[in-house]
Amino acid sequence: MSWNSYIDVVKAYSRDATGKEHIDRACIIGLDGVRYTDDTHPTSLKVTQNEVSTLTKCMKSKDFTIFHTSGVIVESIMYTFLREMDEKIVYAKRKDQGSLTIQATDKVIVIAHTAEGCQLGNSNGGVQKICDYLESVGY
């Protein structure tokens, strides 16, 4: 299984009872700054190297000050930082653009985008489920 296929898995985990996927784009990056998924997948979040650097620095250090002051920037779009949980999950939103769920495991960060109007709870559950799996296999 290539890492790109995990994009399909996390999206599938966000399905509701009707089968609707609430995550529309996602990516996985390493806490070391290496991109595990790439931009060739049609629903990959296309994060820049500068964005990867900021995300990994914050998630690794558990210091979310830059998110508080400058927002969470993904695909050159600045999302308003909403909150962090357990020093490993970050939620962010931008009006009319949707929301981000970002969760770190011991080795990787899963970033998922929820389109405006979709259910963030389903997306959060999908991200949690893929992170639980990745942690169970050493990531």
N, CA, C and O of each residue as an XYZ file, in Angstrom:
556
protein
N       0.848     -1.178      0.000
C       0.000      0.000      0.000
C       0.894      1.241      0.000
O       1.728      1.404      0.891
N       0.726      2.105     -0.982
C       1.490      3.349     -0.981
C       0.870      4.312      0.032
O      -0.287      4.150      0.421
N       1.624      5.287      0.445
C       1.110      6.258      1.406
C      -0.053      7.050      0.829
O      -0.950      7.459      1.565
N      -0.045      7.273     -0.501
C      -1.150      8.007     -1.111
C      -2.491      7.309     -0.890
O      -3.525      7.972     -0.810
N      -2.483      6.003     -0.793
C      -3.750      5.294     -0.597
C      -4.364      5.584      0.777
O      -5.562      5.380      0.972
N      -3.552      6.058      1.730
C      -4.105      6.431      3.030
C      -5.025      7.647      2.918
O      -5.884      7.854      3.775
N      -4.851      8.448      1.874
C      -5.779      9.558      1.650
C      -7.179      8.998      1.436
O      -8.148      9.491      2.012
N      -7.279      7.958      0.598
C      -8.585      7.327      0.356
C      -9.141      6.701      1.629
O     -10.348      6.734      1.870
N      -8.256      6.132      2.442
C      -8.692      5.476      3.677
C      -9.260      6.499      4.662
O     -10.339      6.287      5.215
N      -8.550      7.599      4.887
C      -9.042      8.590      5.848
C     -10.341      9.217      5.352
O     -11.228      9.512      6.153
N     -10.463      9.424      4.048
C     -11.720      9.941      3.499
C     -12.855      8.940      3.742
O     -13.956      9.329      4.131
N     -12.584      7.657      3.512
C     -13.605      6.626      3.730
C     -14.018      6.563      5.203
O     -15.189      6.345      5.512
N     -13.060      6.754      6.103
C     -13.370      6.740      7.530
C     -14.280      7.899      7.933
O     -14.891      7.851      9.001
N     -14.382      8.934      7.106
C     -15.218     10.089      7.445
C     -16.657      9.945      6.946
O     -17.463     10.860      7.116
N     -16.984      8.809      6.335
C     -18.339      8.612      5.788
C     -19.390      8.587      6.896
O     -19.172      8.069      7.991
N     -20.530      9.167      6.561
C     -21.669      9.089      7.478
C     -22.546      7.892      7.094
O     -22.174      7.104      6.225
N     -23.694      7.759      7.732
C     -24.571      6.609      7.503
C     -25.099      6.538      6.074
O     -25.469      5.464      5.602
N     -25.137      7.681      5.382
C     -25.618      7.693      3.993
C     -24.498      7.397      2.994
O     -24.752      7.238      1.800
N     -23.265      7.325      3.483
C     -22.125      7.063      2.608
C     -21.385      8.308      2.156
O     -20.406      8.209      1.417
N     -21.833      9.472      2.585
C     -21.177     10.722      2.197
C     -19.854     10.874      2.939
O     -19.793     10.720      4.159
N     -18.790     11.179      2.186
C     -17.486     11.457      2.791
C     -17.422     12.927      3.179
O     -17.765     13.804      2.387
N     -16.983     13.185      4.399
C     -16.915     14.560      4.883
C     -15.511     15.152      4.757
O     -15.352     16.372      4.819
N     -14.510     14.325      4.584
C     -13.162     14.807      4.258
C     -13.061     14.829      2.743
O     -13.331     13.828      2.079
N     -12.671     15.977      2.198
C     -12.545     16.045      0.745
C     -11.093     16.032      0.277
O     -10.825     15.677     -0.871
N     -10.148     16.412      1.143
C      -8.724     16.381      0.797
C      -7.922     16.073      2.060
O      -8.337     16.406      3.170
N      -6.773     15.436      1.875
C      -5.941     15.090      3.033
C      -4.503     14.875      2.594
O      -4.214     14.727      1.406
N      -3.608     14.860      3.572
C      -2.211     14.498      3.326
C      -1.600     14.010      4.625
O      -2.153     14.211      5.706
N      -0.453     13.367      4.499
C       0.293     12.888      5.665
C       1.729     13.342      5.494
O       2.342     13.143      4.446
N       2.253     13.954      6.545
C       3.654     14.372      6.558
C       4.319     13.808      7.802
O       3.653     13.536      8.801
N       5.628     13.633      7.741
C       6.358     13.148      8.899
C       6.677     14.274      9.857
O       6.800     15.427      9.445
N       6.810     13.954     11.122
C       7.246     14.962     12.095
C       8.660     15.452     11.790
O       9.098     16.478     12.310
N       9.372     14.702     10.935
C      10.705     15.111     10.516
C      10.671     16.008      9.274
O      11.719     16.404      8.765
N       9.464     16.328      8.785
C       9.324     17.211      7.635
C       9.237     16.506      6.292
O       9.072     17.166      5.266
N       9.341     15.194      6.272
C       9.245     14.436      5.025
C       7.771     14.271      4.662
O       6.940     13.972      5.520
N       7.459     14.468      3.390
C       6.084     14.280      2.926
C       5.876     12.807      2.595
O       6.565     12.249      1.740
N       4.917     12.181      3.280
C       4.621     10.773      3.042
C       3.690     10.610      1.846
O       3.884      9.714      1.024
N       2.678     11.474      1.746
C       1.814     11.474      0.564
C       2.331     12.562     -0.368
O       3.036     13.476      0.057
N       1.972     12.454     -1.643
C       2.456     13.479     -2.582
C       1.293     14.070     -3.369
O       0.147     13.640     -3.238
N       1.612     15.058     -4.182
C       0.590     15.816     -4.895
C       0.000     15.093     -6.094
O      -0.881     15.637     -6.760
N       0.462     13.879     -6.389
C      -0.086     13.158     -7.538
C      -1.479     12.597     -7.265
O      -2.229     12.325     -8.202
N      -1.829     12.423     -6.001
C      -3.169     11.941     -5.671
C      -4.164     13.074     -5.930
O      -3.914     14.212     -5.532
N      -5.282     12.783     -6.587
C      -6.215     13.855     -6.953
C      -6.859     14.595     -5.781
O      -7.312     15.728     -5.948
N      -6.907     13.982     -4.605
C      -7.498     14.678     -3.461
C      -6.471     14.923     -2.353
O      -6.809     14.977     -1.170
N      -5.223     15.067     -2.761
C      -4.166     15.391     -1.804
C      -4.209     16.876     -1.472
O      -4.412     17.712     -2.353
N      -4.017     17.200     -0.192
C      -3.776     18.592      0.179
C      -2.375     18.931     -0.307
O      -1.418     18.220      0.001
N      -2.254     20.000     -1.053
C      -0.969     20.384     -1.624
C      -0.278     21.412     -0.725
O      -0.347     22.617     -0.968
N       0.383     20.913      0.307
C       1.073     21.786      1.253
C       2.466     22.113      0.725
O       3.149     21.258      0.162
N       2.871     23.361      0.917
C       4.203     23.778      0.489
C       5.240     23.348      1.518
O       4.893     22.991      2.644
N       6.497     23.382      1.136
C       7.553     23.004      2.071
C       7.601     23.954      3.263
O       7.869     23.522      4.384
N       7.343     25.245      3.038
C       7.298     26.192      4.161
C       6.157     25.857      5.116
O       6.312     25.945      6.334
N       5.008     25.472      4.554
C       3.879     25.082      5.397
C       4.196     23.818      6.179
O       3.855     23.712      7.357
N       4.850     22.854      5.526
C       5.271     21.621      6.202
C       6.192     21.962      7.366
O       6.043     21.416      8.459
N       7.139     22.859      7.136
C       8.092     23.244      8.191
C       7.378     23.834      9.398
O       7.686     23.482     10.536
N       6.431     24.726      9.156
C       5.689     25.349     10.256
C       4.835     24.320     10.990
O       4.822     24.278     12.220
N       4.125     23.494     10.231
C       3.268     22.475     10.842
C       4.074     21.505     11.701
O       3.687     21.197     12.828
N       5.198     21.025     11.164
C       5.995     20.054     11.924
C       6.620     20.697     13.154
O       6.696     20.072     14.212
N       7.065     21.935     13.020
C       7.662     22.625     14.172
C       6.645     22.756     15.305
O       6.956     22.468     16.461
N       5.446     23.187     14.973
C       4.411     23.371     15.999
C       3.968     22.049     16.614
O       3.858     21.934     17.835
N       3.716     21.058     15.775
C       3.200     19.789     16.284
C       4.271     19.034     17.076
O       3.966     18.378     18.072
N       5.513     19.130     16.631
C       6.600     18.430     17.322
C       6.896     19.062     18.684
O       7.088     18.364     19.679
N       6.928     20.402     18.707
C       7.255     21.107     19.953
C       6.055     21.256     20.881
O       6.206     21.551     22.067
N       4.855     21.045     20.323
C       3.609     21.249     21.064
C       3.450     22.705     21.499
O       2.798     23.005     22.499
N       4.057     23.590     20.729
C       3.945     25.034     20.951
C       3.126     25.602     19.796
O       3.607     25.690     18.667
N       1.892     25.983     20.090
C       0.961     26.406     19.051
C       0.834     27.921     18.950
O      -0.127     28.431     18.373
N       1.807     28.641     19.512
C       1.780     30.098     19.520
C       1.653     30.677     18.120
O       0.864     31.597     17.905
N       2.411     30.158     17.167
C       2.351     30.699     15.802
C       0.971     30.498     15.184
O       0.527     31.326     14.389
N       0.292     29.418     15.536
C      -1.068     29.220     15.051
C      -2.009     30.265     15.666
O      -2.907     30.769     14.991
N      -1.799     30.587     16.947
C      -2.615     31.601     17.616
C      -2.412     32.963     16.963
O      -3.374     33.695     16.733
N      -1.186     33.295     16.672
C      -0.873     34.637     16.184
C      -1.011     34.804     14.679
O      -1.409     35.873     14.216
N      -0.692     33.777     13.909
C      -0.665     33.903     12.445
C      -1.647     32.995     11.725
O      -1.746     33.045     10.499
N      -2.371     32.172     12.459
C      -3.287     31.231     11.836
C      -2.568     29.974     11.374
O      -1.353     29.843     11.516
N      -3.335     29.070     10.826
C      -2.816     27.811     10.291
C      -2.874     27.941      8.774
O      -3.955     28.089      8.204
N      -1.728     27.887      8.125
C      -1.683     28.091      6.679
C      -1.449     26.751      5.985
O      -0.455     26.066      6.226
N      -2.400     26.400      5.113
C      -2.340     25.178      4.314
C      -2.837     25.529      2.913
O      -3.877     26.167      2.753
N      -2.085     25.108      1.912
C      -2.384     25.435      0.510
C      -2.492     26.945      0.312
O      -3.323     27.426     -0.458
N      -1.644     27.675      1.016
C      -1.573     29.144      0.948
C      -2.849     29.832      1.429
O      -3.062     31.008      1.134
N      -3.688     29.125      2.158
C      -4.908     29.692      2.736
C      -4.734     29.730      4.248
O      -4.371     28.733      4.872
N      -5.001     30.910      4.829
C      -4.867     31.069      6.265
C      -6.201     30.732      6.941
O      -7.220     31.379      6.699
N      -6.163     29.706      7.790
C      -7.327     29.283      8.580
C      -7.164     29.826      9.999
O      -6.052     29.894     10.523
N      -8.270     30.205     10.607
C      -8.248     30.682     11.987
C      -8.079     29.489     12.919
O      -8.825     28.513     12.843
N      -7.097     29.582     13.788
C      -6.860     28.552     14.799
C      -8.039     28.572     15.765
O      -8.367     29.619     16.324
N      -8.678     27.419     15.964
C      -9.801     27.321     16.892
C      -9.353     26.817     18.256
O      -9.630     27.434     19.284
N      -8.653     25.681     18.249
C      -8.189     25.113     19.523
C      -7.272     23.932     19.255
O      -7.186     23.413     18.142
N      -6.588     23.526     20.325
C      -5.800     22.292     20.283
C      -6.296     21.398     21.404
O      -6.824     21.866     22.412
N      -6.115     20.105     21.206
C      -6.511     19.139     22.221
C      -5.375     18.165     22.461
O      -4.754     17.674     21.519
N      -5.110     17.895     23.707
C      -4.151     16.871     24.112
C      -2.755     17.071     23.515
O      -1.984     16.119     23.398
N      -2.439     18.296     23.143
C      -1.138     18.638     22.558
C      -0.822     17.852     21.295
O       0.345     17.725     20.924
N      -1.860     17.314     20.617
C      -1.601     16.576     19.386
C      -2.664     16.758     18.317
O      -2.512     16.258     17.203
N      -3.742     17.470     18.641
C      -4.815     17.715     17.678
C      -5.051     19.214     17.572
O      -5.135     19.913     18.581
N      -5.159     19.700     16.334
C      -5.421     21.112     16.081
C      -6.643     21.221     15.170
O      -6.790     20.473     14.204
N      -7.514     22.175     15.507
C      -8.680     22.480     14.686
C      -8.571     23.910     14.186
O      -8.201     24.813     14.936
N      -8.897     24.113     12.905
C      -8.839     25.446     12.320
C      -9.972     25.587     11.306
O     -10.459     24.591     10.771
N     -10.391     26.829     11.042
C     -11.513     27.078     10.137
C     -11.312     28.387      9.404
O     -10.721     29.334      9.923
N     -11.821     28.414      8.186
C     -11.887     29.663      7.422
C     -13.272     29.744      6.794
O     -13.714     28.829      6.100
N     -13.946     30.866      7.053
C     -15.297     31.058      6.538
C     -15.321     30.849      5.023
O     -14.487     31.381      4.291
N     -16.278     30.080      4.585
C     -16.510     29.760      3.172
C     -15.423     28.888      2.540
O     -15.493     28.596      1.346
N     -14.425     28.468      3.314
C     -13.355     27.612      2.799
C     -13.358     26.226      3.432
O     -12.809     25.280      2.867
N     -13.975     26.105      4.608
C     -14.002     24.823      5.295
C     -13.126     24.807      6.529
O     -12.743     25.849      7.060
N     -12.816     23.591      6.975
C     -12.088     23.399      8.227
C     -10.943     22.420      8.048
O     -10.921     21.620      7.113
N      -9.993     22.503      8.970
C      -8.875     21.575      9.011
C      -8.893     20.814     10.325
O      -9.184     21.377     11.381
N      -8.583     19.546     10.247
C      -8.293     18.723     11.415
C      -6.870     18.230     11.224
O      -6.552     17.605     10.212
N      -6.021     18.508     12.190
C      -4.605     18.137     12.118
C      -4.304     17.329     13.371
O      -4.530     17.792     14.489
N      -3.792     16.119     13.175
C      -3.483     15.275     14.328
C      -2.129     14.619     14.145
O      -1.812     14.099     13.075
N      -1.339     14.651     15.200
C      -0.013     14.043     15.186
C      -0.031     12.703     15.900
O      -0.743     12.513     16.886
N       0.766     11.778     15.380
C       1.062     10.521     16.064
C       2.517     10.638     16.514
O       3.066     11.739     16.548
N       3.140      9.521     16.856
C       4.545      9.570     17.267
C       5.478      9.963     16.129
O       6.550     10.517     16.373
N       5.076      9.678     14.864
C       5.975      9.921     13.735
C       5.401     10.748     12.600
O       6.157     11.310     11.806
N       4.068     10.838     12.504
C       3.474     11.539     11.365
C       2.386     12.510     11.806
O       1.912     12.483     12.942
N       2.009     13.370     10.860
C       0.910     14.306     11.048
C      -0.089     14.054      9.929
O       0.277     14.050      8.754
N      -1.346     13.845     10.291
C      -2.423     13.699      9.313
C      -3.159     15.035      9.266
O      -3.566     15.571     10.296
N      -3.321     15.559      8.060
C      -4.016     16.825      7.855
C      -5.210     16.542      6.945
O      -5.045     16.023      5.841
N      -6.398     16.881      7.404
C      -7.609     16.633      6.627
C      -8.414     17.909      6.491
O      -8.538     18.687      7.437
N      -8.957     18.114      5.306
C      -9.800     19.275      5.029
C     -11.252     18.826      4.940
O     -11.565     17.818      4.308
N     -12.130     19.585      5.581
C     -13.562     19.355      5.514
C     -14.182     20.525      4.773
O     -14.028     21.676      5.181
N     -14.876     20.236      3.691
C     -15.506     21.297      2.905
C     -16.580     22.000      3.722
O     -17.197     21.403      4.605
N     -16.793     23.269      3.418
C     -17.852     24.045      4.053
C     -19.179     23.300      3.880
O     -19.507     22.852      2.782
N     -19.931     23.175      4.966
C     -21.226     22.508      4.919
C     -21.179     21.024      5.264
O     -22.222     20.406      5.479
N     -19.999     20.456      5.320
C     -19.875     19.048      5.721
C     -19.691     18.969      7.231
O     -19.443     19.981      7.887
N     -19.811     17.785      7.769
C     -19.800     17.587      9.215
C     -18.382     17.365      9.751
O     -17.748     16.350      9.463
N     -17.909     18.312     10.519
C     -16.566     18.237     11.087
C     -16.417     17.047     12.029
O     -15.335     16.467     12.119
N     -17.472     16.678     12.723
C     -17.406     15.526     13.629
C     -17.051     14.245     12.896
O     -16.277     13.434     13.404
N     -17.605     14.056     11.714
C     -17.271     12.878     10.912
C     -15.803     12.927     10.486
O     -15.110     11.910     10.507
N     -15.338     14.107     10.101
C     -13.939     14.262      9.694
C     -12.997     14.003     10.854
O     -11.994     13.305     10.705
N     -13.320     14.568     12.014
C     -12.482     14.352     13.193
C     -12.393     12.867     13.529
O     -11.322     12.364     13.871
N     -13.523     12.169     13.430
C     -13.533     10.732     13.694
C     -12.684      9.963     12.695
O     -11.996      9.011     13.063
N     -12.730     10.373     11.428
C     -11.911      9.724     10.404
C     -10.435      9.900     10.650
O      -9.653      8.960     10.504
N     -10.050     11.120     11.027
C      -8.641     11.382     11.321
C      -8.206     10.591     12.540
O      -7.126     10.001     12.541
N      -9.032     10.572     13.577
C      -8.705      9.815     14.787
C      -8.506      8.341     14.471
O      -7.575      7.713     14.976
N      -9.373      7.791     13.641
C      -9.301      6.370     13.315
C      -8.020      6.037     12.553
O      -7.376      5.032     12.853
N      -7.639      6.859     11.574
C      -6.413      6.571     10.817
C      -5.191      6.770     11.707
O      -4.211      6.035     11.581
N      -5.235      7.746     12.600
C      -4.111      7.949     13.522
C      -3.981      6.781     14.493
O      -2.870      6.338     14.783
N      -5.105      6.281     14.997
C      -5.056      5.107     15.878
C      -4.412      3.934     15.144
O      -3.580      3.225     15.709
N      -4.794      3.733     13.894
C      -4.216      2.644     13.118
C      -2.713      2.856     12.912
O      -1.919      1.940     13.123
N      -2.332      4.061     12.501
C      -0.913      4.331     12.249
C      -0.077      4.129     13.515
O       1.027      3.589     13.453
N      -0.604      4.563     14.660
C       0.114      4.340     15.914
C       0.233      2.851     16.231
O       1.247      2.417     16.779
N      -0.780      2.073     15.897
C      -0.768      0.643     16.188
C       0.298     -0.110     15.363
O       0.738     -1.194     15.746
N       0.696      0.478     14.241
C       1.725     -0.147     13.407
C       3.062      0.609     13.493
O       3.924      0.456     12.628
N       3.222      1.415     14.535
C       4.519      2.035     14.790
C       4.734      3.415     14.217
O       5.859      3.913     14.221
N       3.700      4.037     13.729
C       3.831      5.396     13.207
C       3.105      6.386     14.085
O       3.108      7.583     13.798
